[in-house]
Amino acid sequence: MLLKAGFRMVRSKGSHRIYMKDGIRIVLPFHTGEMLHPKIVKQVLKGIDKSKNESVGGPGR
C-alpha cells in the first residue's frame, strides 16, 4: 500500500521499517507471518491520505 502511494522505505531498525514521502514518516512493525493491528492500519491509511492531500495543495498549504 505504501509503495503504491509513493512512499519509499528509507531504513529498517530491528523489526521496524520506516517509510517516507514528502516529509511524512510512517513506522511499521514488521514480523513475518503476523497481521498488523487495526490501529496501525488506520494510521497508515491516514498517512497515505495526508500525503495525497499535501501533494495536490490540500489543507495545510
All heavy atoms as a GROMACS GRO file, in nm:
protein
  478
    1MET      N    1   0.082  -0.119   0.000
    1MET     CA    2   0.000   0.000   0.000
    1MET      C    3   0.087   0.126   0.000
    1MET      O    4   0.059   0.218  -0.076
    1MET     CB    5  -0.089   0.002   0.125
    1MET     CG    6  -0.229  -0.040   0.101
    1MET     SD    7  -0.344  -0.014   0.238
    1MET     CE    8  -0.259  -0.049   0.384
    2LEU      N    9   0.185   0.128   0.087
    2LEU     CA   10   0.268   0.248   0.098
    2LEU      C   11   0.351   0.271  -0.028
    2LEU      O   12   0.362   0.384  -0.075
    2LEU     CB   13   0.361   0.237   0.219
    2LEU     CG   14   0.294   0.251   0.355
    2LEU    CD1   15   0.391   0.214   0.465
    2LEU    CD2   16   0.241   0.390   0.375
    3LEU      N   17   0.407   0.165  -0.083
    3LEU     CA   18   0.490   0.180  -0.202
    3LEU      C   19   0.406   0.227  -0.321
    3LEU      O   20   0.450   0.312  -0.398
    3LEU     CB   21   0.560   0.048  -0.234
    3LEU     CG   22   0.659   0.000  -0.128
    3LEU    CD1   23   0.715  -0.137  -0.166
    3LEU    CD2   24   0.770   0.100  -0.106
    4LYS      N   25   0.285   0.177  -0.333
    4LYS     CA   26   0.196   0.220  -0.441
    4LYS      C   27   0.156   0.366  -0.426
    4LYS      O   28   0.129   0.435  -0.523
    4LYS     CB   29   0.071   0.133  -0.447
    4LYS     CG   30   0.097  -0.004  -0.503
    4LYS     CD   31  -0.032  -0.082  -0.516
    4LYS     CE   32  -0.005  -0.219  -0.574
    4LYS     NZ   33  -0.128  -0.296  -0.591
    5ALA      N   34   0.154   0.416  -0.301
    5ALA     CA   35   0.117   0.555  -0.275
    5ALA      C   36   0.237   0.649  -0.289
    5ALA      O   37   0.225   0.768  -0.265
    5ALA     CB   38   0.057   0.567  -0.135
    6GLY      N   39   0.353   0.594  -0.327
    6GLY     CA   40   0.470   0.678  -0.350
    6GLY      C   41   0.566   0.687  -0.233
    6GLY      O   42   0.664   0.760  -0.239
    7PHE      N   43   0.539   0.616  -0.125
    7PHE     CA   44   0.632   0.614  -0.012
    7PHE      C   45   0.750   0.525  -0.048
    7PHE      O   46   0.738   0.434  -0.131
    7PHE     CB   47   0.564   0.559   0.113
    7PHE     CG   48   0.472   0.657   0.181
    7PHE    CD1   49   0.343   0.678   0.134
    7PHE    CD2   50   0.514   0.728   0.291
    7PHE    CE1   51   0.258   0.768   0.196
    7PHE    CE2   52   0.430   0.818   0.354
    7PHE     CZ   53   0.302   0.838   0.306
    8ARG      N   54   0.863   0.552   0.015
    8ARG     CA   55   0.979   0.465  -0.006
    8ARG      C   56   1.036   0.426   0.129
    8ARG      O   57   1.030   0.503   0.225
    8ARG     CB   58   1.084   0.533  -0.092
    8ARG     CG   59   1.138   0.660  -0.036
    8ARG     CD   60   1.237   0.728  -0.133
    8ARG     NE   61   1.284   0.852  -0.076
    8ARG     CZ   62   1.386   0.864   0.007
    8ARG    NH1   63   1.455   0.757   0.041
    8ARG    NH2   64   1.422   0.980   0.055
    9MET      N   65   1.085   0.304   0.136
    9MET     CA   66   1.145   0.258   0.261
    9MET      C   67   1.282   0.321   0.273
    9MET      O   68   1.369   0.300   0.188
    9MET     CB   69   1.156   0.106   0.264
    9MET     CG   70   1.198   0.055   0.401
    9MET     SD   71   1.193  -0.122   0.420
    9MET     CE   72   1.355  -0.163   0.357
   10VAL      N   73   1.301   0.402   0.377
   10VAL     CA   74   1.428   0.471   0.394
   10VAL      C   75   1.525   0.394   0.482
   10VAL      O   76   1.646   0.407   0.465
   10VAL     CB   77   1.408   0.614   0.447
   10VAL    CG1   78   1.341   0.700   0.344
   10VAL    CG2   79   1.329   0.616   0.576
   11ARG      N   80   1.471   0.319   0.576
   11ARG     CA   81   1.561   0.238   0.658
   11ARG      C   82   1.482   0.135   0.737
   11ARG      O   83   1.360   0.137   0.741
   11ARG     CB   84   1.644   0.323   0.753
   11ARG     CG   85   1.565   0.398   0.857
   11ARG     CD   86   1.656   0.493   0.933
   11ARG     NE   87   1.579   0.573   1.025
   11ARG     CZ   88   1.567   0.548   1.155
   11ARG    NH1   89   1.629   0.444   1.208
   11ARG    NH2   90   1.495   0.625   1.232
   12SER      N   91   1.556   0.046   0.799
   12SER     CA   92   1.497  -0.058   0.881
   12SER      C   93   1.578  -0.064   1.009
   12SER      O   94   1.701  -0.060   1.006
   12SER     CB   95   1.504  -0.190   0.806
   12SER     OG   96   1.456  -0.295   0.885
   13LYS      N   97   1.509  -0.068   1.122
   13LYS     CA   98   1.579  -0.076   1.250
   13LYS      C   99   1.511  -0.184   1.333
   13LYS      O  100   1.395  -0.170   1.371
   13LYS     CB  101   1.576   0.058   1.322
   13LYS     CG  102   1.654   0.058   1.451
   13LYS     CD  103   1.662   0.196   1.511
   13LYS     CE  104   1.748   0.189   1.638
   13LYS     NZ  105   1.764   0.319   1.698
   14GLY      N  106   1.581  -0.290   1.357
   14GLY     CA  107   1.522  -0.402   1.431
   14GLY      C  108   1.406  -0.460   1.351
   14GLY      O  109   1.421  -0.496   1.236
   15SER      N  110   1.290  -0.464   1.414
   15SER     CA  111   1.174  -0.521   1.344
   15SER      C  112   1.080  -0.411   1.294
   15SER      O  113   0.963  -0.434   1.271
   15SER     CB  114   1.097  -0.613   1.440
   15SER     OG  115   1.051  -0.538   1.552
   16HIS      N  116   1.135  -0.289   1.275
   16HIS     CA  117   1.053  -0.178   1.227
   16HIS      C  118   1.108  -0.128   1.094
   16HIS      O  119   1.229  -0.119   1.075
   16HIS     CB  120   1.051  -0.064   1.328
   16HIS     CG  121   0.976  -0.097   1.451
   16HIS    ND1  122   1.030  -0.171   1.553
   16HIS    CD2  123   0.849  -0.069   1.487
   16HIS    CE1  124   0.940  -0.186   1.648
   16HIS    NE2  125   0.828  -0.126   1.611
   17ARG      N  126   1.017  -0.094   1.004
   17ARG     CA  127   1.054  -0.036   0.875
   17ARG      C  128   1.001   0.106   0.869
   17ARG      O  129   0.886   0.130   0.904
   17ARG     CB  130   0.998  -0.119   0.760
   17ARG     CG  131   1.063  -0.255   0.752
   17ARG     CD  132   1.014  -0.333   0.635
   17ARG     NE  133   1.085  -0.461   0.628
   17ARG     CZ  134   1.061  -0.552   0.537
   17ARG    NH1  135   0.967  -0.533   0.447
   17ARG    NH2  136   1.130  -0.663   0.536
   18ILE      N  137   1.085   0.197   0.824
   18ILE     CA  138   1.049   0.338   0.819
   18ILE      C  139   1.032   0.380   0.673
   18ILE      O  140   1.121   0.362   0.592
   18ILE     CB  141   1.156   0.426   0.889
   18ILE    CG1  142   1.161   0.394   1.038
   18ILE    CG2  143   1.124   0.573   0.872
   18ILE    CD1  144   1.254   0.289   1.079
   19TYR      N  145   0.914   0.435   0.644
   19TYR     CA  146   0.880   0.481   0.510
   19TYR      C  147   0.862   0.632   0.513
   19TYR      O  148   0.811   0.687   0.610
   19TYR     CB  149   0.749   0.416   0.464
   19TYR     CG  150   0.760   0.266   0.446
   19TYR    CD1  151   0.739   0.181   0.554
   19TYR    CD2  152   0.788   0.210   0.322
   19TYR    CE1  153   0.749   0.043   0.538
   19TYR    CE2  154   0.797   0.073   0.306
   19TYR     CZ  155   0.778  -0.010   0.414
   19TYR     OH  156   0.787  -0.145   0.399
   20MET      N  157   0.903   0.701   0.403
   20MET     CA  158   0.891   0.846   0.395
   20MET      C  159   0.836   0.889   0.259
   20MET      O  160   0.859   0.823   0.159
   20MET     CB  161   1.029   0.912   0.410
   20MET     CG  162   1.094   0.899   0.543
   20MET     SD  163   1.040   1.017   0.666
   20MET     CE  164   1.077   1.172   0.592
   21LYS      N  165   0.763   1.002   0.264
   21LYS     CA  166   0.719   1.069   0.141
   21LYS      C  167   0.684   1.212   0.179
   21LYS      O  168   0.603   1.234   0.268
   21LYS     CB  169   0.597   1.001   0.080
   21LYS     CG  170   0.544   1.072  -0.044
   21LYS     CD  171   0.419   1.009  -0.096
   21LYS     CE  172   0.365   1.089  -0.213
   21LYS     NZ  173   0.236   1.039  -0.257
   22ASP      N  174   0.746   1.307   0.113
   22ASP     CA  175   0.716   1.450   0.134
   22ASP      C  176   0.718   1.489   0.282
   22ASP      O  177   0.630   1.562   0.328
   22ASP     CB  178   0.580   1.486   0.073
   22ASP     CG  179   0.574   1.460  -0.076
   22ASP    OD1  180   0.679   1.468  -0.141
   22ASP    OD2  181   0.465   1.430  -0.126
   23GLY      N  182   0.814   1.438   0.358
   23GLY     CA  183   0.825   1.474   0.498
   23GLY      C  184   0.732   1.398   0.592
   23GLY      O  185   0.732   1.422   0.712
   24ILE      N  186   0.652   1.308   0.538
   24ILE     CA  187   0.562   1.227   0.621
   24ILE      C  188   0.631   1.095   0.647
   24ILE      O  189   0.671   1.025   0.554
   24ILE     CB  190   0.427   1.205   0.550
   24ILE    CG1  191   0.358   1.339   0.527
   24ILE    CG2  192   0.338   1.112   0.633
   24ILE    CD1  193   0.237   1.330   0.438
   25ARG      N  194   0.647   1.061   0.774
   25ARG     CA  195   0.715   0.937   0.812
   25ARG      C  196   0.614   0.840   0.872
   25ARG      O  197   0.533   0.876   0.956
   25ARG     CB  198   0.823   0.967   0.916
   25ARG     CG  199   0.900   0.844   0.958
   25ARG     CD  200   1.000   0.877   1.062
   25ARG     NE  201   0.928   0.908   1.186
   25ARG     CZ  202   0.987   0.927   1.303
   25ARG    NH1  203   1.116   0.924   1.313
   25ARG    NH2  204   0.915   0.953   1.410
   26ILE      N  205   0.621   0.716   0.825
   26ILE     CA  206   0.537   0.609   0.879
   26ILE      C  207   0.629   0.496   0.922
   26ILE      O  208   0.711   0.449   0.845
   26ILE     CB  209   0.434   0.560   0.776
   26ILE    CG1  210   0.339   0.673   0.739
   26ILE    CG2  211   0.357   0.440   0.830
   26ILE    CD1  212   0.237   0.638   0.633
   27VAL      N  213   0.614   0.454   1.048
   27VAL     CA  214   0.695   0.345   1.103
   27VAL      C  215   0.604   0.224   1.119
   27VAL      O  216   0.499   0.231   1.183
   27VAL     CB  217   0.755   0.384   1.240
   27VAL    CG1  218   0.837   0.269   1.295
   27VAL    CG2  219   0.838   0.510   1.228
   28LEU      N  220   0.644   0.113   1.058
   28LEU     CA  221   0.565  -0.009   1.065
   28LEU      C  222   0.643  -0.121   1.132
   28LEU      O  223   0.758  -0.146   1.096
   28LEU     CB  224   0.530  -0.059   0.924
   28LEU     CG  225   0.421   0.013   0.849
   28LEU    CD1  226   0.404  -0.051   0.712
   28LEU    CD2  227   0.292   0.009   0.924
   29PRO      N  228   0.580  -0.188   1.227
   29PRO     CA  229   0.644  -0.308   1.281
   29PRO      C  230   0.637  -0.418   1.175
   29PRO      O  231   0.538  -0.426   1.102
   29PRO     CB  232   0.558  -0.343   1.403
   29PRO     CG  233   0.426  -0.282   1.376
   29PRO     CD  234   0.453  -0.160   1.290
   30PHE      N  235   0.742  -0.495   1.161
   30PHE     CA  236   0.744  -0.599   1.060
   30PHE      C  237   0.782  -0.731   1.125
   30PHE      O  238   0.896  -0.751   1.168
   30PHE     CB  239   0.844  -0.564   0.949
   30PHE     CG  240   0.844  -0.663   0.837
   30PHE    CD1  241   0.744  -0.662   0.742
   30PHE    CD2  242   0.943  -0.759   0.829
   30PHE    CE1  243   0.744  -0.754   0.638
   30PHE    CE2  244   0.943  -0.852   0.726
   30PHE     CZ  245   0.843  -0.848   0.631
   31HIS      N  246   0.684  -0.817   1.136
   31HIS     CA  247   0.705  -0.951   1.192
   31HIS      C  248   0.646  -1.050   1.093
   31HIS      O  249   0.526  -1.049   1.068
   31HIS     CB  250   0.636  -0.965   1.328
   31HIS     CG  251   0.681  -0.864   1.427
   31HIS    ND1  252   0.799  -0.876   1.497
   31HIS    CD2  253   0.626  -0.747   1.468
   31HIS    CE1  254   0.813  -0.771   1.576
   31HIS    NE2  255   0.710  -0.691   1.560
   32THR      N  256   0.731  -1.134   1.037
   32THR     CA  257   0.688  -1.230   0.937
   32THR      C  258   0.574  -1.317   0.988
   32THR      O  259   0.580  -1.371   1.099
   32THR     CB  260   0.806  -1.320   0.894
   32THR    OG1  261   0.913  -1.235   0.853
   32THR    CG2  262   0.767  -1.410   0.780
   33GLY      N  263   0.468  -1.326   0.910
   33GLY     CA  264   0.357  -1.414   0.943
   33GLY      C  265   0.256  -1.356   1.039
   33GLY      O  266   0.160  -1.423   1.075
   34GLU      N  267   0.274  -1.231   1.083
   34GLU     CA  268   0.181  -1.170   1.177
   34GLU      C  269   0.100  -1.061   1.108
   34GLU      O  270   0.149  -0.993   1.019
   34GLU     CB  271   0.254  -1.112   1.298
   34GLU     CG  272   0.313  -1.219   1.387
   34GLU     CD  273   0.367  -1.162   1.517
   34GLU    OE1  274   0.318  -1.056   1.560
   34GLU    OE2  275   0.460  -1.223   1.573
   35MET      N  276  -0.023  -1.044   1.154
   35MET     CA  277  -0.111  -0.940   1.100
   35MET      C  278  -0.084  -0.808   1.172
   35MET      O  279  -0.047  -0.808   1.289
   35MET     CB  280  -0.258  -0.979   1.123
   35MET     CG  281  -0.299  -1.108   1.055
   35MET     SD  282  -0.329  -1.086   0.881
   35MET     CE  283  -0.480  -0.994   0.887
   36LEU      N  284  -0.106  -0.697   1.101
   36LEU     CA  285  -0.096  -0.566   1.164
   36LEU      C  286  -0.220  -0.539   1.247
   36LEU      O  287  -0.330  -0.576   1.209
   36LEU     CB  288  -0.083  -0.457   1.058
   36LEU     CG  289   0.048  -0.450   0.982
   36LEU    CD1  290   0.039  -0.345   0.872
   36LEU    CD2  291   0.162  -0.418   1.075
   37HIS      N  292  -0.202  -0.473   1.358
   37HIS     CA  293  -0.314  -0.434   1.443
   37HIS      C  294  -0.400  -0.332   1.366
   37HIS      O  295  -0.346  -0.248   1.293
   37HIS     CB  296  -0.260  -0.371   1.572
   37HIS     CG  297  -0.363  -0.352   1.676
   37HIS    ND1  298  -0.449  -0.245   1.676
   37HIS    CD2  299  -0.396  -0.428   1.783
   37HIS    CE1  300  -0.530  -0.254   1.780
   37HIS    NE2  301  -0.499  -0.365   1.846
   38PRO      N  302  -0.531  -0.338   1.380
   38PRO     CA  303  -0.619  -0.244   1.308
   38PRO      C  304  -0.585  -0.097   1.331
   38PRO      O  305  -0.601  -0.015   1.241
   38PRO     CB  306  -0.758  -0.277   1.364
   38PRO     CG  307  -0.748  -0.420   1.404
   38PRO     CD  308  -0.608  -0.438   1.454
   39LYS      N  309  -0.536  -0.062   1.449
   39LYS     CA  310  -0.498   0.078   1.475
   39LYS      C  311  -0.379   0.119   1.389
   39LYS      O  312  -0.371   0.234   1.344
   39LYS     CB  313  -0.465   0.098   1.623
   39LYS     CG  314  -0.585   0.098   1.712
   39LYS     CD  315  -0.546   0.127   1.856
   39LYS     CE  316  -0.669   0.127   1.945
   39LYS     NZ  317  -0.634   0.156   2.085
   40ILE      N  318  -0.286   0.027   1.365
   40ILE     CA  319  -0.170   0.057   1.281
   40ILE      C  320  -0.216   0.075   1.136
   40ILE      O  321  -0.172   0.168   1.068
   40ILE     CB  322  -0.063  -0.052   1.294
   40ILE    CG1  323  -0.007  -0.051   1.435
   40ILE    CG2  324   0.048  -0.031   1.191
   40ILE    CD1  325   0.088  -0.165   1.466
   41VAL      N  326  -0.306  -0.010   1.091
   41VAL     CA  327  -0.360   0.002   0.955
   41VAL      C  328  -0.429   0.137   0.939
   41VAL      O  329  -0.412   0.206   0.837
   41VAL     CB  330  -0.456  -0.115   0.922
   41VAL    CG1  331  -0.523  -0.094   0.788
   41VAL    CG2  332  -0.383  -0.248   0.927
   42LYS      N  333  -0.503   0.179   1.039
   42LYS     CA  334  -0.573   0.308   1.035
   42LYS      C  335  -0.472   0.422   1.025
   42LYS      O  336  -0.492   0.518   0.949
   42LYS     CB  337  -0.660   0.324   1.160
   42LYS     CG  338  -0.747   0.446   1.159
   42LYS     CD  339  -0.838   0.448   1.280
   42LYS     CE  340  -0.927   0.571   1.280
   42LYS     NZ  341  -1.017   0.575   1.394
   43GLN      N  342  -0.361   0.414   1.099
   43GLN     CA  343  -0.258   0.517   1.093
   43GLN      C  344  -0.193   0.522   0.954
   43GLN      O  345  -0.164   0.630   0.903
   43GLN     CB  346  -0.150   0.492   1.198
   43GLN     CG  347  -0.195   0.518   1.338
   43GLN     CD  348  -0.088   0.480   1.441
   43GLN    OE1  349  -0.001   0.398   1.413
   43GLN    NE2  350  -0.098   0.540   1.558
   44VAL      N  351  -0.171   0.405   0.894
   44VAL     CA  352  -0.111   0.400   0.760
   44VAL      C  353  -0.205   0.466   0.660
   44VAL      O  354  -0.162   0.549   0.579
   44VAL     CB  355  -0.080   0.254   0.719
   44VAL    CG1  356  -0.045   0.246   0.571
   44VAL    CG2  357   0.032   0.198   0.804
   45LEU      N  358  -0.333   0.433   0.665
   45LEU     CA  359  -0.430   0.492   0.572
   45LEU      C  360  -0.439   0.643   0.593
   45LEU      O  361  -0.448   0.719   0.496
   45LEU     CB  362  -0.567   0.427   0.590
   45LEU     CG  363  -0.574   0.280   0.550
   45LEU    CD1  364  -0.710   0.222   0.586
   45LEU    CD2  365  -0.544   0.262   0.402
   46LYS      N  366  -0.430   0.688   0.716
   46LYS     CA  367  -0.434   0.831   0.746
   46LYS      C  368  -0.310   0.900   0.688
   46LYS      O  369  -0.319   1.009   0.632
   46LYS     CB  370  -0.439   0.850   0.898
   46LYS     CG  371  -0.459   0.991   0.943
   46LYS     CD  372  -0.473   0.995   1.095
   46LYS     CE  373  -0.486   1.136   1.148
   46LYS     NZ  374  -0.497   1.138   1.294
   47GLY      N  375  -0.194   0.836   0.699
   47GLY     CA  376  -0.070   0.891   0.643
   47GLY      C  377  -0.074   0.899   0.492
   47GLY      O  378  -0.030   0.997   0.433
   48ILE      N  379  -0.129   0.798   0.428
   48ILE     CA  380  -0.143   0.798   0.282
   48ILE      C  381  -0.236   0.910   0.240
   48ILE      O  382  -0.208   0.985   0.146
   48ILE     CB  383  -0.192   0.661   0.231
   48ILE    CG1  384  -0.082   0.556   0.249
   48ILE    CG2  385  -0.235   0.669   0.086
   48ILE    CD1  386  -0.127   0.414   0.222
   49ASP      N  387  -0.348   0.923   0.310
   49ASP     CA  388  -0.444   1.028   0.277
   49ASP      C  389  -0.382   1.166   0.295
   49ASP      O  390  -0.399   1.255   0.212
   49ASP     CB  391  -0.569   1.014   0.365
   49ASP     CG  392  -0.679   1.110   0.325
   49ASP    OD1  393  -0.708   1.118   0.204
   49ASP    OD2  394  -0.735   1.176   0.415
   50LYS      N  395  -0.305   1.183   0.402
   50LYS     CA  396  -0.239   1.311   0.429
   50LYS      C  397  -0.139   1.344   0.318
   50LYS      O  398  -0.133   1.458   0.271
   50LYS     CB  399  -0.168   1.305   0.564
   50LYS     CG  400  -0.103   1.433   0.605
   50LYS     CD  401  -0.041   1.421   0.743
   50LYS     CE  402   0.029   1.550   0.783
   50LYS     NZ  403   0.094   1.539   0.912
   51SER      N  404  -0.065   1.245   0.271
   51SER     CA  405   0.034   1.269   0.166
   51SER      C  406  -0.035   1.305   0.035
   51SER      O  407   0.014   1.389  -0.040
   51SER     CB  408   0.124   1.147   0.147
   51SER     OG  409   0.058   1.044   0.078
   52LYS      N  410  -0.150   1.245   0.007
   52LYS     CA  411  -0.223   1.278  -0.115
   52LYS      C  412  -0.277   1.420  -0.109
   52LYS      O  413  -0.272   1.494  -0.207
   52LYS     CB  414  -0.338   1.179  -0.138
   52LYS     CG  415  -0.292   1.045  -0.185
   52LYS     CD  416  -0.409   0.953  -0.210
   52LYS     CE  417  -0.361   0.817  -0.256
   52LYS     NZ  418  -0.473   0.725  -0.279
   53ASN      N  419  -0.329   1.461   0.007
   53ASN     CA  420  -0.381   1.597   0.023
   53ASN      C  421  -0.271   1.701   0.008
   53ASN      O  422  -0.291   1.805  -0.052
   53ASN     CB  423  -0.450   1.614   0.159
   53ASN     CG  424  -0.584   1.547   0.164
   53ASN    OD1  425  -0.647   1.521   0.061
   53ASN    ND2  426  -0.630   1.516   0.285
   54GLU      N  427  -0.154   1.674   0.062
   54GLU     CA  428  -0.044   1.768   0.054
   54GLU      C  429   0.012   1.778  -0.088
   54GLU      O  430   0.053   1.883  -0.131
   54GLU     CB  431   0.068   1.732   0.151
   54GLU     CG  432   0.031   1.762   0.294
   54GLU     CD  433   0.145   1.740   0.391
   54GLU    OE1  434   0.256   1.709   0.346
   54GLU    OE2  435   0.122   1.753   0.512
   55SER      N  436   0.008   1.667  -0.162
   55SER     CA  437   0.064   1.669  -0.297
   55SER      C  438  -0.024   1.747  -0.394
   55SER      O  439   0.023   1.792  -0.497
   55SER     CB  440   0.087   1.527  -0.348
   55SER     OG  441  -0.036   1.460  -0.367
   56VAL      N  442  -0.151   1.767  -0.363
   56VAL     CA  443  -0.240   1.844  -0.451
   56VAL      C  444  -0.273   1.980  -0.392
   56VAL      O  445  -0.366   2.048  -0.435
   56VAL     CB  446  -0.372   1.767  -0.484
   56VAL    CG1  447  -0.342   1.643  -0.565
   56VAL    CG2  448  -0.449   1.734  -0.358
   57GLY      N  449  -0.198   2.021  -0.289
   57GLY     CA  450  -0.217   2.151  -0.229
   57GLY      C  451  -0.336   2.160  -0.138
   57GLY      O  452  -0.402   2.263  -0.128
   58GLY      N  453  -0.365   2.052  -0.069
   58GLY     CA  454  -0.479   2.048   0.022
   58GLY      C  455  -0.454   2.123   0.150
   58GLY      O  456  -0.368   2.213   0.155
   59PRO      N  457  -0.527   2.091   0.255
   59PRO     CA  458  -0.515   2.163   0.382
   59PRO      C  459  -0.372   2.164   0.434
   59PRO      O  460  -0.297   2.069   0.417
   59PRO     CB  461  -0.604   2.081   0.478
   59PRO     CG  462  -0.698   2.007   0.389
   59PRO     CD  463  -0.625   1.985   0.259
   60GLY      N  464  -0.337   2.276   0.492
   60GLY     CA  465  -0.203   2.287   0.549
   60GLY      C  466  -0.103   2.349   0.455
   60GLY      O  467   0.014   2.363   0.485
   61ARG      N  468  -0.145   2.389   0.338
   61ARG     CA  469  -0.051   2.451   0.243
   61ARG      C  470  -0.093   2.589   0.208
   61ARG      O  471  -0.196   2.632   0.201
   61ARG     CB  472  -0.044   2.369   0.116
   61ARG     CG  473   0.036   2.243   0.141
   61ARG     CD  474   0.117   2.212   0.023
   61ARG     NE  475   0.225   2.130   0.071
   61ARG     CZ  476   0.322   2.091  -0.002
   61ARG    NH1  477   0.331   2.126  -0.126
   61ARG    NH2  478   0.417   2.017   0.044
   0.00000   0.00000   0.00000
